[in-house]
Amino acid sequence: METVKAVIKYDERRDTSVTPDTSIVKHAVCAVSGGMDSATCLFHAVKLYGKENVIGVSMYYGQRHDIELQKAKAECEKLGVEFYELNLTPIFSINKNISALLRGSDKEIVQNKDYATLMQEKIEKGEAPISDEYIPNRNSLFLNILAAIGLQKFENHPVAIFTGIHSDDILKQEGSNVGAYPDAVAEGSLISMADGTVKKIEDIEIGDVIWGFNEKTDKIERSVVLNKIDQGKRPVYQCGPAKVSENHLMWLSGNSRKFVRFSDMKRKDATYKAWLWDFDPYKNEKPESFKNGYLRGFIEGDGHITDGRYVNIYQKRKDVIEEFLKLADLTDIQIHEKNPCMFYANICSQGKELLKKTEDDNSIDYAFGYLNGMIVAEGCYSYNSKMGFIEIEQSTAVNPEKVEKIKEYLNKTGIYYTSYFRSKDSCVSFKFSKAFRLPLKYGASKLASLLEKMENHLNVKSLKSIEIPGIKKAEFLGEKQCYDLTTSSGSFISDGLLVHNCSLEFAVTTNEALQLATAGLVYVYTPLVNKTKTQVAEFGVENGMTKEDFNEGTWSCYKGVEETRTKQCGKCPTCIDRIRALVASKVLLNTAEVSKYYDLTEEEAKKYF
């Protein structure tokens, strides 16, 4: 049986948004509901694999809006994709009142409110923020069925299951404890970046590399920011050093050792223990000083200065010298190969100017940068049975002034270190057991190698356990603008505390279960999971969807088929979210177009423009 090693690698990142490796995974099964999101996935699958390697599957489970199944079939026929429809009504007919979506339910579809408003109203009433349209375990069941169909159809060859979950679904996620609530941390919260700096959460960008926590391995690891979610204004509490919403999850130490929702930490007189990233983060207030410090640290660590004006630098990695020259604005300098294991560059006419530019300006930023440069030039990584170290050495006989300078800068920055002297060669070795405290911004592949090795020995035991209050003892700070992140590790560090990110956890865990059950042959692919509804529409356009595909080829309206209509209502929560997205993405351009496709007058459509 063929095994999909690449898929398992993706899963280790707990990130189902990674596009499957098309050299290994060559077939796709799309869940097609007839709605806009699943249609976008279908167009995307056909673009990736070709229509002959894609099948579409719809499931009738007794939903009152079964017109969408007709749309799903028509969309597959248009694209030339093989289509299957399954009848699951016996499974979902036990209690029709469990969801407003089921035909015959006594629950009514809410009108004139979007999902965010509905969820916030539920929270304010003390109810779980789960949509009235929620059908227990529906999507998880669907994914398992799609896996079975895909492996049959494609004869046990690797298959990707495309599902149209997107980031706006976080507010109405199906019953998962993680991600079903609008988790958030307050504006101004400092996020720990992988380069040792911090950044305010509102300034975080998709693609940023931060420190996160992998609860499977108990390790702190570099993590990629996949999405940033604006959660609006929410009630915020001071929980130790962090400012969080009542629904945010924090990793507790001690006997708990799990993510716990702040609102569940409600024992009246109790305090709780959490892990703290316990150091003063580098604020990066003078980036130019840091850069100049790095350049001088690198020169003094892996080069030499002649007559106070000629600079020579050496390095085993060519890209490290390339980065150095770029930072120094000396890209016209040639890099030479001394031997297969060593590169060098001679800076002659511009050497004196470079040395003047990189003189110590007495700032802490310069000191941090110098240590970064010295570590990249001279540093190595070592470890014992308990921990790892970044280590640099200098000779007191040859370079006594450098030894003293390193000590001076370490004391100035407050970075914890140990040192020892070897009498046989007159060398002083400086060791950093908590190297994650160091801001390491530059160093190209040498830095990447050090961080990767450091990551292997960085777990929660490297952090400090502190007491934090429960929600009944915490200070209420009022309503604050809040944000949350989706990260590849499933968490991030906010103001020093390990907190869970905003994620659709059931997709990740279902993917894990399916991979175990199929020897890695199935990959749950959620290409829209880090996109808002507007970004979904834009992605659909990128994959070939037209205005007609969105508005005539799909059906998302939750208003029932009991009323004979040729248009979607334009008033239920899903219609409201859909129209907003199509207007924002320029698919719908004016009130006349909205009125053409939806049961709204042009006057009613004005609120979208």
C-alpha positions as CSV (number, residue, x, y, z in Angstrom):
1,M,0.0,0.0,0.0
2,E,1.3,3.4,-0.9
3,T,2.1,5.7,2.0
4,V,1.8,9.5,1.9
5,K,4.8,10.6,3.8
6,A,4.4,14.3,2.8
7,V,0.9,14.3,4.2
8,I,2.1,13.1,7.6
9,K,4.7,15.8,7.6
10,Y,2.1,18.4,7.0
11,D,0.0,17.0,9.9
12,E,2.9,17.4,12.3
13,R,2.4,21.2,11.8
14,R,-1.3,20.7,12.7
15,D,-2.1,22.7,9.6
16,T,-4.8,21.4,7.2
17,S,-4.5,24.5,5.0
18,V,-1.2,23.3,3.4
19,T,-1.8,22.4,-0.3
20,P,-1.2,18.6,-0.8
21,D,1.9,17.6,-2.7
22,T,0.4,17.0,-6.1
23,S,3.3,14.7,-7.0
24,I,2.0,12.3,-4.3
25,V,-1.6,13.1,-3.8
26,K,-3.2,13.1,-7.3
27,H,-6.9,12.7,-6.6
28,A,-9.5,14.7,-4.8
29,V,-13.0,14.3,-3.2
30,C,-15.0,17.5,-2.8
31,A,-17.8,17.9,-0.3
32,V,-20.2,19.9,-2.5
33,S,-23.2,21.3,-0.6
34,G,-24.2,23.7,-3.4
35,G,-23.0,26.7,-1.4
36,M,-20.5,29.3,-2.2
37,D,-17.6,27.8,-0.1
38,S,-17.9,24.3,-1.4
39,A,-18.2,25.5,-5.0
40,T,-14.9,27.5,-4.5
41,C,-13.2,24.3,-3.3
42,L,-14.6,22.4,-6.3
43,F,-13.2,25.0,-8.7
44,H,-9.9,24.9,-6.8
45,A,-9.7,21.1,-6.9
46,V,-10.3,21.0,-10.7
47,K,-7.6,23.6,-11.2
48,L,-5.1,21.5,-9.1
49,Y,-5.9,18.0,-10.4
50,G,-8.0,18.2,-13.5
51,K,-11.7,17.2,-13.7
52,E,-10.9,13.5,-14.4
53,N,-9.2,13.2,-11.0
54,V,-11.9,14.9,-8.9
55,I,-15.3,13.7,-7.7
56,G,-18.1,15.7,-6.0
57,V,-20.2,14.3,-3.2
58,S,-23.4,15.8,-1.8
59,M,-25.4,14.5,1.1
60,Y,-29.1,14.9,1.8
61,Y,-29.7,14.7,5.5
62,G,-33.2,16.2,5.6
63,Q,-32.3,19.8,5.3
64,R,-35.1,22.2,4.5
65,H,-33.1,24.0,1.8
66,D,-32.5,21.0,-0.5
67,I,-32.4,23.2,-3.6
68,E,-28.7,23.5,-2.9
69,L,-28.3,19.8,-3.9
70,Q,-29.6,20.7,-7.3
71,K,-27.1,23.5,-7.5
72,A,-24.2,21.2,-6.4
73,K,-25.1,18.6,-9.1
74,A,-25.4,21.3,-11.8
75,E,-22.0,22.8,-10.8
76,C,-20.3,19.4,-11.1
77,E,-21.9,18.8,-14.5
78,K,-20.7,22.2,-15.7
79,L,-17.1,21.3,-14.7
80,G,-17.3,17.8,-16.0
81,V,-16.8,16.3,-12.5
82,E,-18.3,12.9,-11.5
83,F,-21.1,13.5,-9.0
84,Y,-22.5,11.3,-6.2
85,E,-25.5,12.0,-3.9
86,L,-26.0,10.1,-0.6
87,N,-29.2,10.0,1.5
88,L,-28.4,10.3,5.2
89,T,-31.9,11.2,6.5
90,P,-32.2,8.1,8.8
91,I,-29.2,9.3,10.8
92,F,-30.6,12.8,11.2
93,S,-34.3,12.1,11.7
94,I,-34.1,11.1,15.4
95,N,-34.6,14.6,16.6
96,K,-35.6,17.2,14.0
97,N,-35.7,20.0,16.6
98,I,-32.0,19.7,17.2
99,S,-31.4,22.1,14.4
100,A,-33.3,24.9,12.5
101,L,-31.9,23.5,9.3
102,L,-33.9,20.2,9.4
103,R,-37.2,20.0,7.6
104,G,-40.0,19.8,10.1
105,S,-38.0,21.5,12.9
106,D,-39.9,23.8,15.2
107,K,-36.9,26.1,15.3
108,E,-37.1,29.2,13.1
109,I,-34.4,30.6,10.9
110,V,-33.4,34.0,12.3
111,Q,-33.8,37.0,10.0
112,N,-31.8,40.2,9.6
113,K,-28.9,39.3,11.9
114,D,-25.4,38.1,10.9
115,Y,-23.7,35.2,12.7
116,A,-21.3,37.4,14.7
117,T,-24.2,39.3,16.2
118,L,-26.1,36.1,17.0
119,M,-23.1,34.5,18.7
120,Q,-22.5,37.7,20.7
121,E,-26.1,37.7,21.9
122,K,-25.8,34.1,23.1
123,I,-22.7,34.9,25.0
124,E,-24.4,37.9,26.7
125,K,-27.3,35.6,27.8
126,G,-24.8,33.1,29.2
127,E,-25.5,30.5,26.5
128,A,-22.9,28.5,24.6
129,P,-22.3,30.4,21.3
130,I,-23.4,27.6,19.0
131,S,-25.6,28.4,16.0
132,D,-29.3,27.2,16.0
133,E,-28.4,25.7,12.6
134,Y,-25.8,23.4,14.2
135,I,-26.3,19.7,13.5
136,P,-24.3,17.5,15.9
137,N,-21.2,15.9,14.4
138,R,-22.5,16.4,10.8
139,N,-19.2,17.7,9.3
140,S,-17.1,15.1,11.1
141,L,-19.4,12.4,9.8
142,F,-19.2,13.8,6.3
143,L,-15.4,13.8,6.3
144,N,-15.3,10.1,7.2
145,I,-17.8,9.2,4.5
146,L,-15.8,11.2,1.9
147,A,-12.6,9.3,2.9
148,A,-14.4,5.9,2.4
149,I,-15.7,7.0,-1.0
150,G,-12.4,8.5,-2.2
151,L,-10.4,5.4,-1.4
152,Q,-12.9,3.2,-3.2
153,K,-13.1,5.4,-6.2
154,F,-9.4,5.8,-6.6
155,E,-8.5,2.3,-5.5
156,N,-6.5,3.1,-2.4
157,H,-4.4,5.7,-3.9
158,P,-3.7,8.9,-1.9
159,V,-6.6,11.3,-1.9
160,A,-7.3,14.8,-0.6
161,I,-10.7,15.6,0.9
162,F,-11.6,19.2,0.1
163,T,-13.9,20.9,2.6
164,G,-14.9,24.5,2.6
165,I,-14.5,25.5,6.2
166,H,-13.2,29.1,6.5
167,S,-12.1,31.4,9.3
168,D,-15.5,33.0,9.8
169,D,-16.8,29.6,10.8
170,I,-14.8,29.9,14.0
171,L,-17.8,31.7,15.5
172,K,-20.2,28.9,14.7
173,Q,-17.9,25.9,14.8
174,E,-19.7,22.6,15.3
175,G,-19.6,21.8,19.0
176,S,-15.8,21.9,19.5
177,N,-14.6,23.1,22.8
178,V,-11.6,24.8,21.1
179,G,-12.5,27.4,18.6
180,A,-16.2,27.4,19.1
181,Y,-15.9,30.6,21.2
182,P,-14.6,34.0,20.2
183,D,-11.3,33.7,22.0
184,A,-9.2,36.9,22.1
185,V,-6.4,38.9,23.7
186,A,-6.5,42.7,24.0
187,E,-4.9,45.2,21.7
188,G,-1.4,46.0,22.8
189,S,-0.7,42.4,23.9
190,L,2.9,41.5,23.1
191,I,3.5,38.4,21.0
192,S,6.8,36.6,21.4
193,M,8.5,36.4,18.0
194,A,11.0,33.7,17.0
195,D,13.8,36.2,16.6
196,G,13.6,37.1,20.3
197,T,11.7,40.4,19.7
198,V,8.1,41.1,20.5
199,K,5.3,42.6,18.4
200,K,1.9,44.0,19.4
201,I,-0.8,41.6,18.3
202,E,-2.5,44.3,16.1
203,D,0.8,44.6,14.2
204,I,1.2,40.8,13.6
205,E,1.1,39.8,9.9
206,I,0.3,36.5,8.2
207,G,3.5,34.7,7.7
208,D,5.2,36.1,10.8
209,V,7.3,33.4,12.7
210,I,6.6,33.4,16.4
211,W,7.2,31.1,19.3
212,G,4.4,28.6,20.0
213,F,3.7,25.5,22.0
214,N,3.1,22.0,20.7
215,E,0.9,20.3,23.3
216,K,1.6,16.9,21.7
217,T,5.4,17.1,22.2
218,D,5.4,19.5,25.2
219,K,7.9,21.6,23.2
220,I,8.2,25.3,22.5
221,E,8.7,25.6,18.7
222,R,8.8,28.1,15.9
223,S,5.3,28.7,14.6
224,V,3.9,30.4,11.5
225,V,1.0,32.9,11.8
226,L,-1.7,31.6,9.4
227,N,-4.4,34.1,10.1
228,K,-5.2,37.1,12.3
229,I,-8.8,37.6,13.4
230,D,-10.2,40.9,14.4
231,Q,-12.6,40.0,17.2
232,G,-13.9,43.6,17.8
233,K,-14.5,45.0,21.3
234,R,-14.9,42.4,24.0
235,P,-14.9,42.3,27.8
236,V,-11.2,41.9,28.9
237,Y,-9.7,40.8,32.2
238,Q,-6.1,41.1,33.7
239,C,-5.0,37.5,34.0
240,G,-1.5,37.7,35.5
241,P,0.6,39.5,32.9
242,A,-1.9,38.9,30.1
243,K,-5.1,40.7,29.1
244,V,-7.6,38.2,27.8
245,S,-11.3,37.7,27.0
246,E,-13.3,35.5,29.3
247,N,-13.3,32.7,26.7
248,H,-9.6,32.5,26.0
249,L,-7.7,29.3,26.7
250,M,-4.4,29.2,28.7
251,W,-2.0,26.3,29.3
252,L,-1.9,25.5,33.0
253,S,1.0,23.9,34.7
254,G,1.0,21.6,37.7
255,N,-1.5,18.7,37.7
256,S,-3.7,20.2,35.0
257,R,-1.3,20.4,32.1
258,K,-3.9,21.3,29.6
259,F,-5.5,24.4,28.0
260,V,-8.3,25.7,30.2
261,R,-10.8,28.4,29.3
262,F,-10.5,31.4,31.5
263,S,-14.2,31.5,32.2
264,D,-13.9,27.9,33.6
265,M,-11.2,29.1,36.1
266,K,-13.9,30.2,38.5
267,R,-13.2,28.7,41.9
268,K,-13.8,31.8,44.1
269,D,-10.6,31.8,46.3
270,A,-8.3,29.7,44.1
271,T,-5.3,30.7,42.1
272,Y,-4.0,28.7,39.2
273,K,-0.5,27.9,37.9
274,A,0.6,28.8,34.4
275,W,3.8,28.8,32.4
276,L,5.5,32.2,32.0
277,W,8.0,33.1,29.2
278,D,9.9,34.9,32.0
279,F,12.3,37.5,30.5
280,D,12.3,41.1,29.5
281,P,11.7,41.0,25.7
282,Y,13.8,43.0,23.4
283,K,11.7,45.9,22.3
284,N,13.6,46.6,19.0
285,E,13.4,50.4,19.6
286,K,16.6,51.2,17.6
287,P,16.7,48.7,14.7
288,E,19.6,50.6,13.0
289,S,21.7,50.3,16.2
290,F,20.9,46.6,16.4
291,K,22.0,46.1,12.8
292,N,25.2,48.1,13.3
293,G,26.0,46.1,16.4
294,Y,25.4,42.9,14.5
295,L,27.8,43.9,11.8
296,R,30.6,44.8,14.3
297,G,30.0,41.6,16.3
298,F,30.2,39.5,13.1
299,I,33.4,41.3,12.0
300,E,35.1,40.8,15.3
301,G,33.9,37.2,15.6
302,D,34.7,35.8,12.2
303,G,37.0,38.3,10.6
304,H,39.8,40.7,11.2
305,I,40.6,44.4,10.9
306,T,43.9,45.6,9.5
307,D,45.4,49.1,10.0
308,G,42.0,50.3,11.3
309,R,40.6,50.4,7.7
310,Y,40.7,47.0,6.0
311,V,38.0,44.5,6.9
312,N,38.1,40.8,6.0
313,I,35.3,38.4,6.9
314,Y,35.1,34.6,6.7
315,Q,32.3,32.2,6.9
316,K,31.5,28.6,6.0
317,R,28.1,29.6,4.6
318,K,28.0,31.9,1.6
319,D,24.5,33.2,2.3
320,V,25.6,34.5,5.7
321,I,28.2,36.8,4.0
322,E,25.7,37.8,1.3
323,E,23.3,38.9,4.1
324,F,26.1,40.8,5.9
325,L,27.0,42.7,2.7
326,K,23.4,43.5,2.0
327,L,22.9,44.8,5.6
328,A,26.1,46.9,5.2
329,D,24.9,48.2,1.8
330,L,28.1,46.7,0.2
331,T,26.5,44.5,-2.4
332,D,29.2,45.4,-5.0
333,I,31.8,43.5,-2.9
334,Q,32.7,40.1,-4.4
335,I,32.6,36.9,-2.4
336,H,35.5,34.5,-2.9
337,E,35.8,30.8,-2.3
338,K,38.9,30.0,-0.3
339,N,38.2,26.3,-0.3
340,P,35.0,24.2,-0.6
341,C,34.3,24.8,3.1
342,M,35.2,28.5,3.4
343,F,34.1,31.8,1.8
344,Y,35.5,35.3,2.4
345,A,35.1,38.9,1.3
346,N,37.7,41.7,1.4
347,I,36.3,45.2,2.2
348,C,39.1,47.6,1.4
349,S,38.2,51.2,0.3
350,Q,34.9,51.1,2.2
351,G,36.3,49.4,5.3
352,K,37.1,52.6,7.2
353,E,33.6,54.0,6.6
354,L,32.1,50.6,7.7
355,L,34.1,50.6,10.9
356,K,33.1,54.1,11.8
357,K,29.4,53.4,11.0
358,T,29.5,50.3,13.3
359,E,31.1,52.0,16.4
360,D,29.3,51.4,19.7
361,D,26.6,54.0,20.3
362,N,26.1,52.9,23.9
363,S,22.6,51.7,23.3
364,I,21.2,48.4,24.6
365,D,20.1,47.7,21.0
366,Y,23.7,47.8,19.8
367,A,24.8,45.5,22.6
368,F,22.1,43.0,21.6
369,G,23.0,43.2,18.0
370,Y,26.7,42.7,18.7
371,L,25.9,39.5,20.6
372,N,23.8,38.3,17.7
373,G,26.7,39.0,15.3
374,M,29.2,37.2,17.6
375,I,27.0,34.2,18.0
376,V,26.5,33.8,14.2
377,A,30.2,34.2,13.6
378,E,31.6,32.1,16.4
379,G,28.7,30.3,18.0
380,C,27.9,26.6,18.0
381,Y,25.2,24.5,19.6
382,S,25.8,21.8,22.1
383,Y,23.7,19.9,24.5
384,N,23.7,17.4,27.3
385,S,21.1,15.0,28.7
386,K,19.0,17.8,30.2
387,M,19.3,20.9,28.0
388,G,20.9,22.6,25.1
389,F,23.3,25.6,24.9
390,I,24.5,28.2,22.4
391,E,28.2,28.6,23.1
392,I,30.8,31.1,22.0
393,E,34.5,31.1,22.7
394,Q,37.3,33.7,22.7
395,S,41.0,33.5,23.7
396,T,42.1,35.7,26.6
397,A,45.7,35.5,25.2
398,V,44.8,36.6,21.7
399,N,41.6,38.6,22.1
400,P,41.4,39.8,25.7
401,E,39.5,43.0,24.7
402,K,36.8,40.9,22.9
403,V,36.3,38.8,26.0
404,E,35.8,41.9,28.1
405,K,33.5,43.4,25.5
406,I,31.3,40.2,25.5
407,K,31.1,40.3,29.3
408,E,30.2,44.0,29.2
409,Y,27.4,43.5,26.7
410,L,26.0,40.4,28.5
411,N,25.8,42.4,31.7
412,K,24.3,45.4,30.0
413,T,21.6,43.3,28.4
414,G,20.9,41.2,31.4
415,I,21.1,37.9,29.5
416,Y,21.8,35.0,31.8
417,Y,25.0,33.1,30.9
418,T,27.7,30.9,32.5
419,S,31.4,31.0,31.6
420,Y,34.4,28.9,32.3
421,F,38.1,29.2,31.5
422,R,40.2,26.5,29.9
423,S,43.8,27.0,31.1
424,K,45.3,24.7,28.5
425,D,44.4,27.0,25.6
426,S,43.6,30.2,27.5
427,C,40.0,30.3,26.2
428,V,36.8,31.6,27.8
429,S,33.6,29.8,26.9
430,F,30.3,31.6,27.3
431,K,27.2,29.4,27.5
432,F,23.5,30.4,27.1
433,S,21.2,27.7,28.4
434,K,18.1,29.8,27.8
435,A,19.1,31.0,24.3
436,F,15.5,31.8,23.5
437,R,16.0,34.9,25.6
438,L,18.4,36.2,23.0
439,P,17.2,38.4,20.1
440,L,18.6,36.7,17.1
441,K,17.5,38.6,14.0
442,Y,20.2,38.0,11.5
443,G,22.4,35.1,10.4
444,A,20.7,33.5,7.4
445,S,21.1,29.8,7.2
446,K,23.5,29.7,10.2
447,L,20.9,31.3,12.4
448,A,18.2,28.9,11.0
449,S,20.4,26.0,11.9
450,L,21.0,27.3,15.5
451,L,17.2,27.9,16.0
452,E,16.3,24.4,14.7
453,K,18.8,22.8,17.1
454,M,17.6,25.0,20.0
455,E,14.0,24.1,19.2
456,N,14.8,20.4,19.8
457,H,15.7,21.1,23.5
458,L,13.2,23.8,24.3
459,N,10.2,22.6,26.3
460,V,7.8,24.1,28.9
461,K,10.3,23.1,31.6
462,S,12.5,25.9,30.2
463,L,9.8,28.3,31.4
464,K,8.8,29.5,34.9
465,S,5.6,28.5,36.7
466,I,3.6,31.4,38.2
467,E,0.3,31.8,39.9
468,I,-2.5,33.6,38.0
469,P,-6.0,34.5,39.3
470,G,-9.3,32.9,38.2
471,I,-12.0,34.9,36.5
472,K,-13.6,35.8,39.9
473,K,-10.4,37.3,41.3
474,A,-9.1,38.9,38.1
475,E,-9.4,42.6,37.5
476,F,-12.0,43.6,34.9
477,L,-10.6,46.1,32.5
478,G,-13.7,46.9,30.5
479,E,-14.3,46.4,26.8
480,K,-11.1,46.5,24.7
481,Q,-10.4,46.0,21.0
482,C,-9.3,42.3,20.7
483,Y,-7.6,40.0,18.2
484,D,-6.7,36.4,17.9
485,L,-4.3,34.4,15.8
486,T,-4.3,31.1,14.0
487,T,-0.9,29.5,14.1
488,S,0.7,26.3,12.8
489,S,1.5,25.0,16.3
490,G,-2.0,25.7,17.6
491,S,-0.9,28.3,20.2
492,F,1.1,31.5,20.7
493,I,2.7,33.4,23.6
494,S,0.9,36.6,24.6
495,D,2.5,38.8,27.3
496,G,4.5,35.8,28.4
497,L,1.6,33.3,28.8
498,L,1.0,30.2,26.6
499,V,-2.5,30.7,25.1
500,H,-4.4,28.6,22.5
501,N,-5.1,30.1,19.1
502,C,-8.3,30.6,17.3
503,S,-8.7,27.4,15.3
504,L,-11.0,24.9,13.8
505,E,-9.7,22.1,15.9
506,F,-12.1,19.4,14.7
507,A,-10.7,19.5,11.2
508,V,-7.2,19.0,12.5
509,T,-8.2,16.1,14.8
510,T,-10.4,14.5,12.2
511,N,-7.4,14.6,9.8
512,E,-5.2,12.9,12.4
513,A,-7.8,10.2,12.9
514,L,-8.3,9.6,9.2
515,Q,-4.5,9.4,8.6
516,L,-4.2,6.8,11.3
517,A,-7.1,4.8,10.0
518,T,-5.9,4.8,6.4
519,A,-2.1,4.5,6.8
520,G,-1.7,8.1,5.7
521,L,-3.6,7.8,2.5
522,V,-6.2,10.5,3.3
523,Y,-5.5,14.2,3.8
524,V,-8.2,16.6,5.0
525,Y,-7.5,19.8,3.0
526,T,-9.1,23.0,4.2
527,P,-7.9,25.6,1.6
528,L,-10.2,28.3,3.0
529,V,-9.6,27.9,6.7
530,N,-7.4,31.0,7.0
531,K,-9.7,33.1,4.8
532,T,-12.6,35.4,5.7
533,K,-15.8,35.1,3.7
534,T,-14.6,38.0,1.5
535,Q,-11.3,36.3,0.9
536,V,-13.1,33.1,0.0
537,A,-15.0,35.1,-2.8
538,E,-11.7,36.5,-4.0
539,F,-10.1,33.0,-4.0
540,G,-13.1,31.7,-6.0
541,V,-12.5,34.4,-8.7
542,E,-8.8,33.4,-8.8
543,N,-9.9,29.8,-9.5
544,G,-12.3,30.7,-12.3
545,M,-15.7,31.4,-10.7
546,T,-17.8,34.0,-12.4
547,K,-20.6,36.3,-11.1
548,E,-23.1,33.8,-12.3
549,D,-21.3,30.9,-10.6
550,F,-21.5,32.7,-7.3
551,N,-25.1,34.0,-7.5
552,E,-27.0,31.6,-9.8
553,G,-24.8,28.5,-9.5
554,T,-24.8,28.2,-5.7
555,W,-27.4,28.4,-3.0
556,S,-26.7,29.2,0.7
557,C,-30.0,30.6,1.9
558,Y,-31.4,28.9,5.0
559,K,-35.0,30.0,4.4
560,G,-37.0,26.9,3.6
561,V,-38.4,25.6,0.3
562,E,-41.9,25.7,1.6
563,E,-42.1,29.2,0.1
564,T,-41.7,29.1,-3.7
565,R,-38.9,31.4,-4.5
566,T,-36.4,31.7,-7.4
567,K,-34.1,34.0,-5.4
568,Q,-32.3,33.6,-2.1
569,C,-33.9,35.6,0.7
570,G,-31.1,38.1,1.4
571,K,-32.2,38.3,5.1
572,C,-31.1,35.1,6.9
573,P,-27.6,35.1,8.5
574,T,-25.9,33.2,5.8
575,C,-27.4,35.4,3.0
576,I,-26.2,38.5,4.9
577,D,-22.6,37.2,5.3
578,R,-22.6,36.1,1.7
579,I,-23.8,39.4,0.2
580,R,-21.3,41.4,2.3
581,A,-18.5,39.2,1.0
582,L,-19.5,39.4,-2.6
583,V,-19.8,43.2,-2.4
584,A,-16.5,43.6,-0.6
585,S,-14.8,41.4,-3.2
586,K,-16.3,43.3,-6.1
587,V,-18.3,40.4,-7.4
588,L,-21.5,42.3,-6.8
589,L,-21.0,45.9,-8.0
590,N,-24.2,47.7,-7.2
591,T,-27.7,47.6,-5.7
592,A,-29.2,46.5,-9.0
593,E,-27.1,43.4,-9.1
594,V,-27.9,42.5,-5.4
595,S,-31.6,42.9,-6.2
596,K,-31.3,40.8,-9.3
597,Y,-30.0,37.8,-7.4
598,Y,-31.5,38.2,-4.0
599,D,-35.1,38.8,-2.8
600,L,-34.3,42.4,-1.8
601,T,-35.3,45.7,-3.3
602,E,-32.6,48.1,-4.4
603,E,-33.5,50.3,-1.4
604,E,-32.9,47.3,0.9
605,A,-29.7,46.5,-0.8
606,K,-28.2,50.0,-0.1
607,K,-27.0,48.9,3.3
608,Y,-24.3,46.8,1.7
609,F,-22.7,49.8,-0.1
